[in-house]
């Protein structure tokens, strides 16, 4: 099983639709890097499960739109806060993150989010393949 999280383009057809397959938003960001060695960060979980939990808890307005895809409506400011929460600087500066090149992948994700329009809504997409 592969778990991915990415920022997708908001469209009514994805938000209002349902399909057993292929009702996923078009990506506008790279994938959120997999957290490595969660034992180094107690209390954390994979972003896929966190997105689902935030939808379930009502933190984000979201829903299941495909057999393996959950989406949440978010704005650029929400995404910037989320990335900082998922990937704190002290953790990114660890040897383990350096070994797996995580810092580079997070920088690319932050750059893509910084380029987003702050007046638009996006779909934070948690996908299970």
N, CA and C atoms as an extended XYZ file, in Angstrom:
387
Properties=species:S:1:pos:R:3:atomname:S:1:resname:S:1:resid:I:1 pbc="F F F"
N         0.840       -1.164        0.000 N   UNK     1
C         0.000        0.000        0.000 CA  UNK     1
C         0.895        1.240        0.000 C   UNK     1
N         0.572        2.185       -0.876 N   UNK     2
C         1.290        3.444       -0.953 CA  UNK     2
C         0.389        4.547       -0.440 C   UNK     2
N         0.932        5.414        0.391 N   UNK     3
C         0.188        6.533        0.944 CA  UNK     3
C         0.856        7.820        0.493 C   UNK     3
N         0.086        8.681       -0.124 N   UNK     4
C         0.630        9.947       -0.609 CA  UNK     4
C        -0.259       11.093       -0.176 C   UNK     4
N         0.352       12.250        0.005 N   UNK     5
C        -0.366       13.498        0.272 CA  UNK     5
C         0.218       14.545       -0.662 C   UNK     5
N        -0.655       15.322       -1.274 N   UNK     6
C        -0.229       16.393       -2.160 CA  UNK     6
C        -1.297       17.468       -2.180 C   UNK     6
N        -0.949       18.624       -2.732 N   UNK     7
C        -1.901       19.711       -2.907 CA  UNK     7
C        -2.477       19.585       -4.306 C   UNK     7
N        -3.799       19.585       -4.379 N   UNK     8
C        -4.478       19.452       -5.655 CA  UNK     8
C        -5.280       20.694       -6.011 C   UNK     8
N        -5.556       20.810       -7.277 N   UNK     9
C        -6.369       21.900       -7.788 CA  UNK     9
C        -7.824       21.681       -7.361 C   UNK     9
N        -8.465       22.736       -6.876 N   UNK    10
C        -9.871       22.618       -6.494 CA  UNK    10
C       -10.739       22.679       -7.742 C   UNK    10
N       -11.591       21.687       -7.908 N   UNK    11
C       -12.609       21.712       -8.959 CA  UNK    11
C       -13.904       21.187       -8.358 C   UNK    11
N       -15.023       21.733       -8.821 N   UNK    12
C       -16.320       21.263       -8.338 CA  UNK    12
C       -16.532       19.799       -8.690 C   UNK    12
N       -16.014       19.372       -9.838 N   UNK    13
C       -16.245       17.986      -10.255 CA  UNK    13
C       -15.583       16.996       -9.304 C   UNK    13
N       -14.434       17.352       -8.744 N   UNK    14
C       -13.792       16.474       -7.757 CA  UNK    14
C       -14.509       16.607       -6.417 C   UNK    14
N       -14.741       17.840       -5.967 N   UNK    15
C       -15.337       18.063       -4.652 CA  UNK    15
C       -16.741       17.460       -4.565 C   UNK    15
N       -17.554       17.670       -5.578 N   UNK    16
C       -18.948       17.215       -5.553 CA  UNK    16
C       -19.125       15.799       -6.072 C   UNK    16
N       -18.092       15.251       -6.672 N   UNK    17
C       -18.232       13.953       -7.314 CA  UNK    17
C       -17.894       12.791       -6.411 C   UNK    17
N       -18.165       11.639       -6.917 N   UNK    18
C       -17.768       10.394       -6.271 CA  UNK    18
C       -17.542        9.383       -7.370 C   UNK    18
N       -16.507        8.629       -7.228 N   UNK    19
C       -16.203        7.587       -8.184 CA  UNK    19
C       -15.421        6.517       -7.449 C   UNK    19
N       -15.560        5.300       -7.912 N   UNK    20
C       -14.731        4.254       -7.323 CA  UNK    20
C       -13.282        4.388       -7.762 C   UNK    20
N       -13.057        5.146       -8.823 N   UNK    21
C       -11.699        5.260       -9.350 CA  UNK    21
C       -11.540        6.569      -10.131 C   UNK    21
N       -10.369        7.154      -10.038 N   UNK    22
C        -9.950        8.313      -10.830 CA  UNK    22
C       -10.684        9.611      -10.536 C   UNK    22
N       -11.193        9.814       -9.329 N   UNK    23
C       -11.750       11.112       -8.970 CA  UNK    23
C       -10.809       11.786       -7.982 C   UNK    23
N        -9.623       12.066       -8.481 N   UNK    24
C        -8.606       12.711       -7.659 CA  UNK    24
C        -8.217       14.026       -8.297 C   UNK    24
N        -7.902       15.025       -7.480 N   UNK    25
C        -7.516       16.312       -8.043 CA  UNK    25
C        -6.174       16.247       -8.770 C   UNK    25
N        -6.030       17.140       -9.714 N   UNK    26
C        -4.753       17.300      -10.413 CA  UNK    26
C        -3.785       17.975       -9.446 C   UNK    26
N        -2.616       17.419       -9.311 N   UNK    27
C        -1.632       17.945       -8.371 CA  UNK    27
C        -1.023       19.259       -8.807 C   UNK    27
N        -0.823       20.146       -7.835 N   UNK    28
C        -0.147       21.415       -8.079 CA  UNK    28
C         1.087       21.545       -7.174 C   UNK    28
N         1.437       20.432       -6.528 N   UNK    29
C         2.624       20.420       -5.669 CA  UNK    29
C         3.280       19.054       -5.783 C   UNK    29
N         4.533       18.983       -5.355 N   UNK    30
C         5.138       17.658       -5.215 CA  UNK    30
C         4.459       16.926       -4.056 C   UNK    30
N         4.735       15.654       -3.945 N   UNK    31
C         4.211       14.871       -2.827 CA  UNK    31
C         4.848       15.325       -1.517 C   UNK    31
N         4.081       15.247       -0.440 N   UNK    32
C         4.648       15.500        0.878 CA  UNK    32
C         5.627       14.358        1.152 C   UNK    32
N         6.847       14.665        1.541 N   UNK    33
C         7.809       13.591        1.814 CA  UNK    33
C         7.317       12.678        2.929 C   UNK    33
N         7.611       11.392        2.776 N   UNK    34
C         7.267       10.439        3.827 CA  UNK    34
C         8.057       10.791        5.076 C   UNK    34
N         7.382       10.722        6.213 N   UNK    35
C         8.153       10.933        7.438 CA  UNK    35
C         9.036        9.710        7.655 C   UNK    35
N        10.267        9.940        7.925 N   UNK    36
C        11.164        8.820        8.171 CA  UNK    36
C        11.398        8.719        9.663 C   UNK    36
N        11.480        7.513       10.124 N   UNK    37
C        11.776        7.244       11.527 CA  UNK    37
C        10.848        8.006       12.463 C   UNK    37
N         9.540        7.718       12.405 N   UNK    38
C         8.631        8.425       13.308 CA  UNK    38
C         8.968        8.230       14.777 C   UNK    38
N         9.763        7.217       15.089 N   UNK    39
C        10.177        7.026       16.479 CA  UNK    39
C        11.032        8.199       16.946 C   UNK    39
N        11.599        8.945       16.007 N   UNK    40
C        12.372       10.128       16.366 CA  UNK    40
C        11.464       11.286       16.763 C   UNK    40
N        10.187       11.181       16.409 N   UNK    41
C         9.225       12.254       16.686 CA  UNK    41
C         7.966       11.644       17.290 C   UNK    41
N         7.993       11.316       18.568 N   UNK    42
C         6.839       10.681       19.210 CA  UNK    42
C         5.570       11.510       19.024 C   UNK    42
N         4.465       10.796       18.836 N   UNK    43
C         3.179       11.467       18.693 CA  UNK    43
C         2.861       11.889       17.273 C   UNK    43
N         3.753       11.627       16.337 N   UNK    44
C         3.496       12.011       14.950 CA  UNK    44
C         3.001       10.798       14.179 C   UNK    44
N         2.347       11.070       13.081 N   UNK    45
C         1.885        9.999       12.214 CA  UNK    45
C         2.094       10.433       10.765 C   UNK    45
N         1.926        9.501        9.855 N   UNK    46
C         2.081        9.800        8.438 CA  UNK    46
C         1.076       10.881        8.052 C   UNK    46
N         1.462       11.841        7.203 N   UNK    47
C         0.533       12.890        6.787 CA  UNK    47
C        -0.796       12.354        6.239 C   UNK    47
N        -0.787       11.206        5.573 N   UNK    48
C        -2.019       10.615        5.044 CA  UNK    48
C        -3.043       10.420        6.163 C   UNK    48
N        -2.621        9.793        7.250 N   UNK    49
C        -3.527        9.525        8.361 CA  UNK    49
C        -3.903       10.816        9.089 C   UNK    49
N        -2.962       11.755        9.140 N   UNK    50
C        -3.239       13.026        9.799 CA  UNK    50
C        -4.311       13.813        9.041 C   UNK    50
N        -4.232       13.841        7.718 N   UNK    51
C        -5.241       14.538        6.922 CA  UNK    51
C        -6.614       13.909        7.155 C   UNK    51
N        -6.674       12.590        7.112 N   UNK    52
C        -7.942       11.902        7.381 CA  UNK    52
C        -8.481       12.268        8.764 C   UNK    52
N        -7.609       12.285        9.765 N   UNK    53
C        -8.027       12.590       11.136 CA  UNK    53
C        -8.542       14.020       11.251 C   UNK    53
N        -7.867       14.953       10.595 N   UNK    54
C        -8.297       16.353       10.646 CA  UNK    54
C        -9.661       16.534        9.978 C   UNK    54
N        -9.914       15.769        8.929 N   UNK    55
C       -11.244       15.806        8.287 CA  UNK    55
C       -12.279       15.237        9.259 C   UNK    55
N       -11.982       14.076        9.823 N   UNK    56
C       -12.911       13.407       10.746 CA  UNK    56
C       -13.205       14.276       11.966 C   UNK    56
N       -12.188       14.983       12.473 N   UNK    57
C       -12.347       15.823       13.662 CA  UNK    57
C       -12.981       17.177       13.346 C   UNK    57
N       -13.190       17.477       12.068 N   UNK    58
C       -13.801       18.745       11.686 CA  UNK    58
C       -12.839       19.917       11.654 C   UNK    58
N       -11.541       19.636       11.758 N   UNK    59
C       -10.542       20.706       11.675 CA  UNK    59
C       -10.507       21.256       10.253 C   UNK    59
N       -10.606       20.348        9.292 N   UNK    60
C       -10.704       20.729        7.875 CA  UNK    60
C       -12.058       20.287        7.349 C   UNK    60
N       -12.607       21.092        6.446 N   UNK    61
C       -13.793       20.664        5.712 CA  UNK    61
C       -13.299       19.718        4.630 C   UNK    61
N       -13.723       18.479        4.679 N   UNK    62
C       -13.225       17.506        3.722 CA  UNK    62
C       -14.165       16.334        3.573 C   UNK    62
N       -13.819       15.472        2.638 N   UNK    63
C       -14.653       14.298        2.357 CA  UNK    63
C       -13.884       13.280        1.529 C   UNK    63
N       -14.431       12.078        1.467 N   UNK    64
C       -13.888       11.029        0.619 CA  UNK    64
C       -14.503       11.211       -0.765 C   UNK    64
N       -13.651       11.248       -1.790 N   UNK    65
C       -14.141       11.489       -3.151 CA  UNK    65
C       -13.852       10.334       -4.104 C   UNK    65
N       -13.164        9.340       -3.607 N   UNK    66
C       -12.725        8.218       -4.429 CA  UNK    66
C       -12.488        7.069       -3.454 C   UNK    66
N       -12.444        5.842       -3.924 N   UNK    67
C       -12.273        4.708       -3.000 CA  UNK    67
C       -11.036        4.870       -2.131 C   UNK    67
N       -10.027        5.567       -2.611 N   UNK    68
C        -8.793        5.735       -1.850 CA  UNK    68
C        -8.314        7.166       -1.781 C   UNK    68
N        -9.224        8.140       -1.871 N   UNK    69
C        -8.800        9.542       -1.866 CA  UNK    69
C        -9.725       10.379       -0.987 C   UNK    69
N        -9.115       11.068       -0.041 N   UNK    70
C        -9.810       12.023        0.811 CA  UNK    70
C        -9.243       13.396        0.493 C   UNK    70
N       -10.104       14.401        0.445 N   UNK    71
C        -9.640       15.758        0.164 CA  UNK    71
C       -10.183       16.711        1.223 C   UNK    71
N        -9.412       17.755        1.486 N   UNK    72
C        -9.804       18.799        2.429 CA  UNK    72
C        -9.592       20.145        1.758 C   UNK    72
N       -10.548       21.037        1.938 N   UNK    73
C       -10.403       22.390        1.403 CA  UNK    73
C        -9.403       23.154        2.270 C   UNK    73
N        -8.403       23.723        1.624 N   UNK    74
C        -7.374       24.482        2.335 CA  UNK    74
C        -6.972       25.706        1.526 C   UNK    74
N        -6.357       26.640        2.221 N   UNK    75
C        -5.801       27.836        1.583 CA  UNK    75
C        -4.280       27.774        1.733 C   UNK    75
N        -3.610       28.628        1.007 N   UNK    76
C        -2.149       28.666        1.031 CA  UNK    76
C        -1.625       28.802        2.464 C   UNK    76
N        -2.210       29.698        3.262 N   UNK    77
C        -1.732       29.912        4.640 CA  UNK    77
C        -1.854       28.640        5.476 C   UNK    77
N        -2.934       27.865        5.247 N   UNK    78
C        -3.103       26.593        5.964 CA  UNK    78
C        -1.984       25.624        5.609 C   UNK    78
N        -1.647       25.590        4.331 N   UNK    79
C        -0.608       24.662        3.864 CA  UNK    79
C         0.766       25.018        4.420 C   UNK    79
N         1.070       26.310        4.463 N   UNK    80
C         2.366       26.731        4.997 CA  UNK    80
C         2.501       26.332        6.474 C   UNK    80
N         1.439       26.527        7.235 N   UNK    81
C         1.464       26.125        8.648 CA  UNK    81
C         1.599       24.613        8.794 C   UNK    81
N         0.891       23.884        7.947 N   UNK    82
C         0.914       22.427        8.012 CA  UNK    82
C         2.297       21.863        7.713 C   UNK    82
N         2.946       22.387        6.704 N   UNK    83
C         4.284       21.906        6.347 CA  UNK    83
C         5.265       22.182        7.487 C   UNK    83
N         5.161       23.350        8.099 N   UNK    84
C         6.040       23.647        9.231 CA  UNK    84
C         5.759       22.721       10.414 C   UNK    84
N         4.502       22.355       10.588 N   UNK    85
C         4.145       21.433       11.666 CA  UNK    85
C         4.659       20.018       11.379 C   UNK    85
N         4.494       19.561       10.153 N   UNK    86
C         4.935       18.211        9.782 CA  UNK    86
C         6.450       18.072        9.793 C   UNK    86
N         7.139       19.108        9.372 N   UNK    87
C         8.583       19.024        9.172 CA  UNK    87
C         9.296       20.148        9.924 C   UNK    87
N         9.374       20.074       11.253 N   UNK    88
C        10.041       21.131       12.022 CA  UNK    88
C        11.529       21.224       11.678 C   UNK    88
N        12.034       22.443       11.750 N   UNK    89
C        13.429       22.706       11.370 CA  UNK    89
C        14.433       21.839       12.137 C   UNK    89
N        14.231       21.673       13.439 N   UNK    90
C        15.208       20.888       14.202 CA  UNK    90
C        15.253       19.442       13.717 C   UNK    90
N        14.114       18.922       13.305 N   UNK    91
C        14.068       17.554       12.774 CA  UNK    91
C        14.702       17.501       11.383 C   UNK    91
N        14.416       18.517       10.565 N   UNK    92
C        14.978       18.543        9.208 CA  UNK    92
C        16.502       18.634        9.226 C   UNK    92
N        17.030       19.198       10.283 N   UNK    93
C        18.485       19.342       10.373 CA  UNK    93
C        19.169       18.114       10.966 C   UNK    93
N        18.422       17.059       11.206 N   UNK    94
C        19.011       15.846       11.765 CA  UNK    94
C        19.795       15.085       10.689 C   UNK    94
N        20.690       14.242       11.135 N   UNK    95
C        21.495       13.437       10.210 CA  UNK    95
C        20.618       12.506        9.378 C   UNK    95
N        19.571       11.972       10.006 N   UNK    96
C        18.686       11.039        9.309 CA  UNK    96
C        18.011       11.725        8.111 C   UNK    96
N        17.551       12.957        8.313 N   UNK    97
C        16.907       13.686        7.212 CA  UNK    97
C        17.909       14.019        6.121 C   UNK    97
N        19.123       14.306        6.521 N   UNK    98
C        20.166       14.581        5.542 CA  UNK    98
C        20.448       13.333        4.705 C   UNK    98
N        20.504       12.189        5.369 N   UNK    99
C        20.785       10.939        4.666 CA  UNK    99
C        19.709       10.637        3.625 C   UNK    99
N        18.440       10.867        3.983 N   UNK   100
C        17.343       10.568        3.064 CA  UNK   100
C        16.966       11.742        2.167 C   UNK   100
N        17.728       12.825        2.237 N   UNK   101
C        17.511       13.994        1.392 CA  UNK   101
C        16.153       14.659        1.659 C   UNK   101
N        15.611       14.456        2.838 N   UNK   102
C        14.293       14.988        3.175 CA  UNK   102
C        14.263       16.509        3.114 C   UNK   102
N        15.330       17.139        3.559 N   UNK   103
C        15.381       18.606        3.564 CA  UNK   103
C        15.150       19.160        2.161 C   UNK   103
N        15.746       18.533        1.169 N   UNK   104
C        15.591       18.972       -0.222 CA  UNK   104
C        14.133       18.824       -0.677 C   UNK   104
N        13.505       17.699       -0.342 N   UNK   105
C        12.122       17.463       -0.760 CA  UNK   105
C        11.155       18.422       -0.075 C   UNK   105
N        11.415       18.719        1.197 N   UNK   106
C        10.561       19.672        1.914 CA  UNK   106
C        10.746       21.079        1.336 C   UNK   106
N        11.972       21.436        0.986 N   UNK   107
C        12.219       22.748        0.376 CA  UNK   107
C        11.460       22.879       -0.948 C   UNK   107
N        11.447       21.817       -1.741 N   UNK   108
C        10.708       21.847       -3.016 CA  UNK   108
C         9.204       21.980       -2.769 C   UNK   108
N         8.700       21.300       -1.747 N   UNK   109
C         7.285       21.403       -1.393 CA  UNK   109
C         6.952       22.823       -0.947 C   UNK   109
N         7.787       23.397       -0.082 N   UNK   110
C         7.559       24.763        0.395 CA  UNK   110
C         7.592       25.768       -0.765 C   UNK   110
N         8.494       25.564       -1.687 N   UNK   111
C         8.600       26.453       -2.843 CA  UNK   111
C         7.330       26.381       -3.690 C   UNK   111
N         6.814       25.187       -3.915 N   UNK   112
C         5.584       25.019       -4.696 CA  UNK   112
C         4.401       25.689       -3.992 C   UNK   112
N         4.327       25.542       -2.674 N   UNK   113
C         3.232       26.160       -1.919 CA  UNK   113
C         3.372       27.674       -1.921 C   UNK   113
N         4.590       28.172       -1.817 N   UNK   114
C         4.813       29.624       -1.842 CA  UNK   114
C         4.339       30.239       -3.155 C   UNK   114
N         4.364       29.471       -4.229 N   UNK   115
C         3.946       29.966       -5.538 CA  UNK   115
C         2.427       29.933       -5.739 C   UNK   115
N         1.683       29.339       -4.794 N   UNK   116
C         0.233       29.242       -4.943 CA  UNK   116
C        -0.431       30.597       -4.718 C   UNK   116
N        -1.592       30.755       -5.312 N   UNK   117
C        -2.396       31.975       -5.162 CA  UNK   117
C        -3.049       31.956       -3.781 C   UNK   117
N        -2.798       32.993       -2.982 N   UNK   118
C        -3.343       33.010       -1.620 CA  UNK   118
C        -4.848       33.242       -1.576 C   UNK   118
N        -5.444       33.606       -2.695 N   UNK   119
C        -6.886       33.853       -2.746 CA  UNK   119
C        -7.684       32.653       -3.240 C   UNK   119
N        -6.992       31.570       -3.571 N   UNK   120
C        -7.679       30.387       -4.081 CA  UNK   120
C        -7.787       29.304       -3.020 C   UNK   120
N        -8.761       28.430       -3.212 N   UNK   121
C        -8.907       27.254       -2.370 CA  UNK   121
C        -8.287       26.078       -3.117 C   UNK   121
N        -7.615       25.218       -2.366 N   UNK   122
C        -6.974       24.035       -2.924 CA  UNK   122
C        -7.503       22.810       -2.202 C   UNK   122
N        -7.184       21.643       -2.703 N   UNK   123
C        -7.589       20.399       -2.073 CA  UNK   123
C        -6.350       19.671       -1.566 C   UNK   123
N        -6.232       19.580       -0.256 N   UNK   124
C        -5.184       18.774        0.347 CA  UNK   124
C        -5.638       17.332        0.183 C   UNK   124
N        -4.888       16.578       -0.568 N   UNK   125
C        -5.328       15.252       -1.018 CA  UNK   125
C        -4.510       14.158       -0.347 C   UNK   125
N        -5.220       13.234        0.289 N   UNK   126
C        -4.603       12.062        0.911 CA  UNK   126
C        -5.044       10.857        0.093 C   UNK   126
N        -4.087       10.192       -0.534 N   UNK   127
C        -4.399        9.139       -1.489 CA  UNK   127
C        -3.750        7.827       -1.065 C   UNK   127
N        -4.538        6.773       -1.151 N   UNK   128
C        -4.075        5.419       -0.861 CA  UNK   128
C        -4.089        4.645       -2.169 C   UNK   128
N        -2.959        4.092       -2.534 N   UNK   129
C        -2.876        3.330       -3.777 CA  UNK   129
C        -2.536        1.887       -3.480 C   UNK   129
